[in-house]
């Protein structure tokens, strides 16, 4: 979430980035509760690799 916040802050400015990150967090929590699964934290390395692959 921190990386997402920093990217959005660069694009949107701080207030909108905070709102966007809160909305994303709310969607994640809702999906976890709705589907009844546990949260699996992704490592920084895995996230960076996934981002590089998308680019």
N, C-alpha and C positions, 0 to 999 in steps of 0.2 A: 504494500500500500504506500510505503514511503516513496518508492521510485515513481509510482503513478502520480502521487501528489506533486513531486518535484517537476515531472514532465508537464502536468496540467498548469502548475504555477507559472511556468515559462510561457505557456501558450495563452492562458486566460487571465492571469493575475491572481493574487492570493485569495481574495474573498470567494471568487467563483471556483477556484481550485479546491478550496476546503469543502464547499458544498458538493462538488462533483465527487470528491473522495468519500464524503459521508454517504452519498447516495449509492456509490459502489459498495461500500461496506454494508449498508442496509440490504442491498440485493444479495450479497454473499450470505449474510446471516439468514435471510429469508429462505434462500435456496437450501442451505444446510438444514434448517428446521423442517422445511417442506419435504425434502427427500430423506431425512433421517440419517444422514451420513456424517462422519467426523471430518473435521478440517485437517488437511494435510499441508503443512508448511513446505513451500518450495524453496530450495536453497538459492543463494545469489548466483552461483555458478550455473545452475540449471536454468534460471530465469534469463541470464545473459546469453546462454547458448540458444535458448528458444527465441529470444529477440533477434539475435544474429541470423538465425535460420529464416525468420520471417522477412528480414531485409534482403 
